[in-house]
Amino acid sequence: MIVRTKQDLGAAIKRHRRAALVVNAHSRWGRHLYERACSLLVAAGFDLIGRYPVEQPAELESVLAAAADLGPDLLVAGGGDGTLSAAARLLAHRDIALGLLPLGTTNNFARTVGVPLDLADAVAVLSDGKVVDVDLGLAGDIPFTNHVGVGLSADIMLRTPPRLKRVTGRGAYPLTALALLARQRPLRATIRTGGAEHTFVTHQLYVANGGFHAGRPITADADADDRLLVAYPVGGPTRRGLLRDTLRNATSGHRRTLREEPFIAVGELWLETDQPARVEVDGELRGRTPLRIGLAANALRVMAPADTIDR
């Protein structure tokens, strides 16, 4: 398969405007904004060679594949982080750029890439932006855009009611966490990398590829194009510590750096826990520990704002 340079792909997008649109109509805003997304794209001069509102989440991956098979230069995906992660997995190492319409609850990947959350502004990026390369994480052999979570977050993904997400947005997650925390026990997590070993007793551990979690910056210097994974626990063995660090991360992430504790910034790691624990990958349950987590550098092409620094 011939893969164009990102400059040639970007030029083709601007010249031919051949795009396919897939919107997760089951996401928080997707059902309400699908028609407006179509109108905005057409008004921006895009030739929508395929347009798909997806009502059933189980059909999302097959619909994305069908859209990609049409051969667009740009595949526009609208939805939350789960939708955008599914599109990223499909388009990894392919000659199609991913366009982001952030219609979800936290929109971490769009924030990392710098895509505005307003729909009209996001479409403007597709029209006037540029194609950049970003890294994808690898949880085993599963590509991911944002993070791997072990501990409370996996239970939250399993237990958060979809209706609560639609009504309260990202507030659904802490509400569910509070309900689950009373009966959750901490886990002992060990990270091995480069000959070093780090052990944490915690209710929650993340390994992030992107720069945002729960809609907030992880640190001021984490992004999806730095060839680094960022592993970090949230709190220690007590529930109070988890709540304290969750609040600290939400309010001070933009002032912290990867050089501070407890962040571990590496290109690859091995994660295991004292007992096999559920693993969530970009908000979807994907097996259990132990797990190798690595990186696929520059694996995905994304439409980003024109002033984005592309390494």
C-alpha positions as a Python dict, from the first residue, in 0.01 Angstrom:
ca = {
    (1, 'M'): (0, 0, 0),
    (2, 'I'): (134, 342, -97),
    (3, 'V'): (119, 594, 188),
    (4, 'R'): (148, 959, 91),
    (5, 'T'): (351, 1205, 289),
    (6, 'K'): (143, 1402, 535),
    (7, 'Q'): (202, 1712, 322),
    (8, 'D'): (66, 1536, 12),
    (9, 'L'): (-228, 1398, 208),
    (10, 'G'): (-304, 1742, 348),
    (11, 'A'): (-289, 1892, 0),
    (12, 'A'): (-528, 1627, -133),
    (13, 'I'): (-775, 1701, 147),
    (14, 'K'): (-772, 2073, 69),
    (15, 'R'): (-792, 2017, -307),
    (16, 'H'): (-1049, 1737, -339),
    (17, 'R'): (-1239, 1763, -7),
    (18, 'R'): (-1330, 1392, -23),
    (19, 'A'): (-1448, 1290, 323),
    (20, 'A'): (-1659, 1030, 495),
    (21, 'L'): (-1847, 1109, 816),
    (22, 'V'): (-1925, 867, 1099),
    (23, 'V'): (-2106, 1002, 1405),
    (24, 'N'): (-2179, 801, 1715),
    (25, 'A'): (-2541, 903, 1756),
    (26, 'H'): (-2542, 713, 2086),
    (27, 'S'): (-2284, 953, 2235),
    (28, 'R'): (-2383, 1240, 2460),
    (29, 'W'): (-2425, 1498, 2184),
    (30, 'G'): (-2400, 1288, 1867),
    (31, 'R'): (-2772, 1230, 1817),
    (32, 'H'): (-2850, 1603, 1839),
    (33, 'L'): (-2556, 1729, 1633),
    (34, 'Y'): (-2533, 1480, 1345),
    (35, 'E'): (-2739, 1686, 1098),
    (36, 'R'): (-2557, 2006, 1193),
    (37, 'A'): (-2222, 1833, 1142),
    (38, 'C'): (-2331, 1729, 791),
    (39, 'S'): (-2445, 2082, 710),
    (40, 'L'): (-2126, 2242, 838),
    (41, 'L'): (-1904, 2002, 644),
    (42, 'V'): (-2097, 2056, 320),
    (43, 'A'): (-2090, 2434, 375),
    (44, 'A'): (-1711, 2407, 418),
    (45, 'G'): (-1691, 2251, 72),
    (46, 'F'): (-1648, 1886, 165),
    (47, 'D'): (-1779, 1615, -65),
    (48, 'L'): (-1928, 1365, 180),
    (49, 'I'): (-1889, 1039, -9),
    (50, 'G'): (-2040, 858, 289),
    (51, 'R'): (-2231, 972, 596),
    (52, 'Y'): (-2327, 741, 879),
    (53, 'P'): (-2512, 808, 1206),
    (54, 'V'): (-2448, 505, 1426),
    (55, 'E'): (-2730, 431, 1671),
    (56, 'Q'): (-2599, 98, 1801),
    (57, 'P'): (-2252, 108, 1965),
    (58, 'A'): (-2189, -254, 1865),
    (59, 'E'): (-2199, -148, 1499),
    (60, 'L'): (-1948, 135, 1530),
    (61, 'E'): (-1634, -51, 1425),
    (62, 'S'): (-1796, -213, 1122),
    (63, 'V'): (-1941, 122, 1010),
    (64, 'L'): (-1602, 291, 1049),
    (65, 'A'): (-1447, 14, 837),
    (66, 'A'): (-1714, 60, 570),
    (67, 'A'): (-1648, 435, 563),
    (68, 'A'): (-1272, 379, 528),
    (69, 'D'): (-1332, 132, 244),
    (70, 'L'): (-1484, 416, 41),
    (71, 'G'): (-1132, 555, 7),
    (72, 'P'): (-1171, 906, 150),
    (73, 'D'): (-870, 1126, 211),
    (74, 'L'): (-1033, 1226, 540),
    (75, 'L'): (-1247, 1016, 772),
    (76, 'V'): (-1435, 1241, 1012),
    (77, 'A'): (-1539, 1074, 1337),
    (78, 'G'): (-1784, 1240, 1574),
    (79, 'G'): (-1836, 1117, 1927),
    (80, 'G'): (-1657, 1070, 2256),
    (81, 'D'): (-1314, 930, 2330),
    (82, 'G'): (-1431, 573, 2275),
    (83, 'T'): (-1550, 658, 1923),
    (84, 'L'): (-1233, 849, 1835),
    (85, 'S'): (-1017, 570, 1977),
    (86, 'A'): (-1199, 313, 1762),
    (87, 'A'): (-1139, 531, 1455),
    (88, 'A'): (-773, 572, 1547),
    (89, 'R'): (-725, 196, 1579),
    (90, 'L'): (-875, 150, 1233),
    (91, 'L'): (-669, 422, 1066),
    (92, 'A'): (-331, 345, 1226),
    (93, 'H'): (-59, 333, 957),
    (94, 'R'): (-314, 399, 679),
    (95, 'D'): (-326, 661, 405),
    (96, 'I'): (-632, 835, 552),
    (97, 'A'): (-632, 1126, 795),
    (98, 'L'): (-863, 1125, 1097),
    (99, 'G'): (-1082, 1430, 1153),
    (100, 'L'): (-1213, 1487, 1504),
    (101, 'L'): (-1557, 1614, 1602),
    (102, 'P'): (-1551, 1607, 1985),
    (103, 'L'): (-1907, 1519, 2087),
    (104, 'G'): (-1840, 1320, 2403),
    (105, 'T'): (-1814, 1363, 2775),
    (106, 'T'): (-1446, 1445, 2837),
    (107, 'N'): (-1299, 1472, 2482),
    (108, 'N'): (-946, 1400, 2600),
    (109, 'F'): (-799, 1314, 2259),
    (110, 'A'): (-941, 1625, 2092),
    (111, 'R'): (-800, 1839, 2373),
    (112, 'T'): (-460, 1673, 2335),
    (113, 'V'): (-451, 1742, 1960),
    (114, 'G'): (-578, 2098, 2014),
    (115, 'V'): (-910, 2057, 1834),
    (116, 'P'): (-1174, 2302, 1967),
    (117, 'L'): (-1476, 2155, 2141),
    (118, 'D'): (-1722, 2382, 1959),
    (119, 'L'): (-1857, 2194, 1656),
    (120, 'A'): (-1823, 2479, 1406),
    (121, 'D'): (-1468, 2549, 1521),
    (122, 'A'): (-1380, 2180, 1493),
    (123, 'V'): (-1508, 2173, 1135),
    (124, 'A'): (-1298, 2483, 1063),
    (125, 'V'): (-990, 2282, 1169),
    (126, 'L'): (-1083, 2013, 916),
    (127, 'S'): (-1110, 2278, 648),
    (128, 'D'): (-815, 2503, 732),
    (129, 'G'): (-586, 2290, 948),
    (130, 'K'): (-303, 2054, 860),
    (131, 'V'): (-223, 1684, 879),
    (132, 'V'): (6, 1590, 1169),
    (133, 'D'): (145, 1261, 1297),
    (134, 'V'): (71, 1149, 1654),
    (135, 'D'): (178, 848, 1858),
    (136, 'L'): (-55, 570, 1963),
    (137, 'G'): (-10, 364, 2275),
    (138, 'L'): (-18, -15, 2255),
    (139, 'A'): (-189, -213, 2531),
    (140, 'G'): (-61, -553, 2427),
    (141, 'D'): (-148, -530, 2057),
    (142, 'I'): (-443, -290, 2104),
    (143, 'P'): (-370, 69, 1991),
    (144, 'F'): (-501, 346, 2214),
    (145, 'T'): (-510, 725, 2198),
    (146, 'N'): (-547, 831, 2562),
    (147, 'H'): (-483, 590, 2845),
    (148, 'V'): (-485, 250, 3008),
    (149, 'G'): (-650, 237, 3351),
    (150, 'V'): (-628, -30, 3620),
    (151, 'G'): (-828, -23, 3942),
    (152, 'L'): (-1129, 195, 4013),
    (153, 'S'): (-1152, 336, 3658),
    (154, 'A'): (-1211, -10, 3510),
    (155, 'D'): (-1494, -67, 3756),
    (156, 'I'): (-1635, 276, 3668),
    (157, 'M'): (-1639, 189, 3298),
    (158, 'L'): (-1824, -130, 3384),
    (159, 'R'): (-2077, 35, 3616),
    (160, 'T'): (-2146, 393, 3496),
    (161, 'P'): (-2505, 409, 3363),
    (162, 'P'): (-2521, 551, 3006),
    (163, 'R'): (-2821, 762, 3104),
    (164, 'L'): (-2621, 926, 3384),
    (165, 'K'): (-2346, 1017, 3132),
    (166, 'R'): (-2600, 1178, 2901),
    (167, 'V'): (-2759, 1379, 3182),
    (168, 'T'): (-2456, 1488, 3387),
    (169, 'G'): (-2166, 1467, 3138),
    (170, 'R'): (-1826, 1399, 3290),
    (171, 'G'): (-1978, 1434, 3636),
    (172, 'A'): (-2115, 1082, 3587),
    (173, 'Y'): (-1773, 933, 3653),
    (174, 'P'): (-1703, 1079, 4000),
    (175, 'L'): (-2060, 1006, 4103),
    (176, 'T'): (-2017, 642, 4007),
    (177, 'A'): (-1672, 633, 4169),
    (178, 'L'): (-1810, 748, 4502),
    (179, 'A'): (-2070, 472, 4494),
    (180, 'L'): (-1807, 206, 4414),
    (181, 'L'): (-1525, 324, 4635),
    (182, 'A'): (-1677, 212, 4963),
    (183, 'R'): (-1632, -153, 4871),
    (184, 'Q'): (-1316, -139, 4658),
    (185, 'R'): (-983, -263, 4792),
    (186, 'P'): (-645, -117, 4688),
    (187, 'L'): (-418, -315, 4457),
    (188, 'R'): (-43, -359, 4452),
    (189, 'A'): (79, -256, 4108),
    (190, 'T'): (434, -308, 3984),
    (191, 'I'): (580, -130, 3682),
    (192, 'R'): (900, -265, 3529),
    (193, 'T'): (1088, -63, 3272),
    (194, 'G'): (1449, -24, 3164),
    (195, 'G'): (1582, -237, 3448),
    (196, 'A'): (1394, -34, 3712),
    (197, 'E'): (1098, -147, 3921),
    (198, 'H'): (831, 75, 4078),
    (199, 'T'): (564, -58, 4313),
    (200, 'F'): (254, 129, 4424),
    (201, 'V'): (-30, 33, 4656),
    (202, 'T'): (-320, 230, 4519),
    (203, 'H'): (-684, 223, 4419),
    (204, 'Q'): (-601, 354, 4072),
    (205, 'L'): (-312, 353, 3824),
    (206, 'Y'): (-301, 508, 3477),
    (207, 'V'): (-67, 480, 3183),
    (208, 'A'): (-134, 775, 2952),
    (209, 'N'): (-37, 845, 2594),
    (210, 'G'): (-217, 1177, 2555),
    (211, 'G'): (-201, 1497, 2753),
    (212, 'F'): (-546, 1498, 2915),
    (213, 'H'): (-747, 1283, 3152),
    (214, 'A'): (-1108, 1348, 3260),
    (215, 'G'): (-1095, 1665, 3052),
    (216, 'R'): (-802, 1809, 3253),
    (217, 'P'): (-427, 1832, 3175),
    (218, 'I'): (-220, 1548, 3319),
    (219, 'T'): (88, 1772, 3321),
    (220, 'A'): (189, 2082, 3132),
    (221, 'D'): (433, 1887, 2914),
    (222, 'A'): (252, 1563, 2824),
    (223, 'D'): (111, 1519, 2475),
    (224, 'A'): (46, 1257, 2207),
    (225, 'D'): (359, 1328, 2002),
    (226, 'D'): (645, 1301, 2252),
    (227, 'R'): (734, 929, 2222),
    (228, 'L'): (650, 884, 2590),
    (229, 'L'): (398, 700, 2802),
    (230, 'V'): (322, 850, 3142),
    (231, 'A'): (247, 604, 3424),
    (232, 'Y'): (120, 734, 3756),
    (233, 'P'): (-88, 620, 4054),
    (234, 'V'): (-371, 830, 4190),
    (235, 'G'): (-342, 826, 4568),
    (236, 'G'): (-210, 553, 4793),
    (237, 'P'): (-380, 271, 4982),
    (238, 'T'): (-650, 485, 5146),
    (239, 'R'): (-973, 610, 4994),
    (240, 'R'): (-898, 955, 5132),
    (241, 'G'): (-569, 958, 4939),
    (242, 'L'): (-750, 871, 4616),
    (243, 'L'): (-998, 1154, 4663),
    (244, 'R'): (-722, 1398, 4758),
    (245, 'D'): (-506, 1316, 4455),
    (246, 'T'): (-803, 1314, 4218),
    (247, 'L'): (-881, 1671, 4325),
    (248, 'R'): (-513, 1769, 4307),
    (249, 'N'): (-475, 1628, 3956),
    (250, 'A'): (-788, 1804, 3836),
    (251, 'T'): (-684, 2144, 3970),
    (252, 'S'): (-305, 2149, 3931),
    (253, 'G'): (-216, 1929, 3631),
    (254, 'H'): (-147, 2233, 3412),
    (255, 'R'): (123, 2344, 3659),
    (256, 'R'): (302, 2009, 3699),
    (257, 'T'): (571, 1845, 3483),
    (258, 'L'): (675, 1492, 3392),
    (259, 'R'): (988, 1532, 3605),
    (260, 'E'): (783, 1537, 3925),
    (261, 'E'): (680, 1238, 4133),
    (262, 'P'): (490, 1016, 4094),
    (263, 'F'): (507, 1036, 3712),
    (264, 'I'): (711, 774, 3526),
    (265, 'A'): (775, 881, 3164),
    (266, 'V'): (904, 594, 2948),
    (267, 'G'): (863, 442, 2603),
    (268, 'E'): (762, 94, 2719),
    (269, 'L'): (669, -84, 3041),
    (270, 'W'): (542, -406, 3191),
    (271, 'L'): (250, -375, 3434),
    (272, 'E'): (140, -641, 3677),
    (273, 'T'): (-77, -647, 3989),
    (274, 'D'): (-91, -869, 4297),
    (275, 'Q'): (-406, -1026, 4156),
    (276, 'P'): (-529, -1012, 3794),
    (277, 'A'): (-714, -680, 3760),
    (278, 'R'): (-950, -549, 3493),
    (279, 'V'): (-791, -317, 3240),
    (280, 'E'): (-978, -38, 3063),
    (281, 'V'): (-831, 100, 2743),
    (282, 'D'): (-971, 440, 2643),
    (283, 'G'): (-1282, 370, 2845),
    (284, 'E'): (-1344, 15, 2721),
    (285, 'L'): (-1275, -301, 2917),
    (286, 'R'): (-990, -490, 2746),
    (287, 'G'): (-877, -790, 2949),
    (288, 'R'): (-673, -809, 3268),
    (289, 'T'): (-323, -763, 3402),
    (290, 'P'): (-37, -852, 3356),
    (291, 'L'): (14, -640, 3046),
    (292, 'R'): (290, -497, 2827),
    (293, 'I'): (228, -136, 2727),
    (294, 'G'): (431, 28, 2451),
    (295, 'L'): (419, 292, 2179),
    (296, 'A'): (368, 309, 1805),
    (297, 'A'): (542, 635, 1713),
    (298, 'N'): (376, 857, 1449),
    (299, 'A'): (121, 583, 1387),
    (300, 'L'): (-179, 806, 1316),
    (301, 'R'): (-245, 1104, 1092),
    (302, 'V'): (-485, 1361, 1232),
    (303, 'M'): (-620, 1696, 1119),
    (304, 'A'): (-499, 1954, 1371),
    (305, 'P'): (-499, 2335, 1390),
    (306, 'A'): (-267, 2500, 1139),
    (307, 'D'): (-33, 2632, 1409),
    (308, 'T'): (23, 2289, 1568),
    (309, 'I'): (390, 2199, 1620),
    (310, 'D'): (447, 1867, 1444),
    (311, 'R'): (763, 1681, 1550),
}
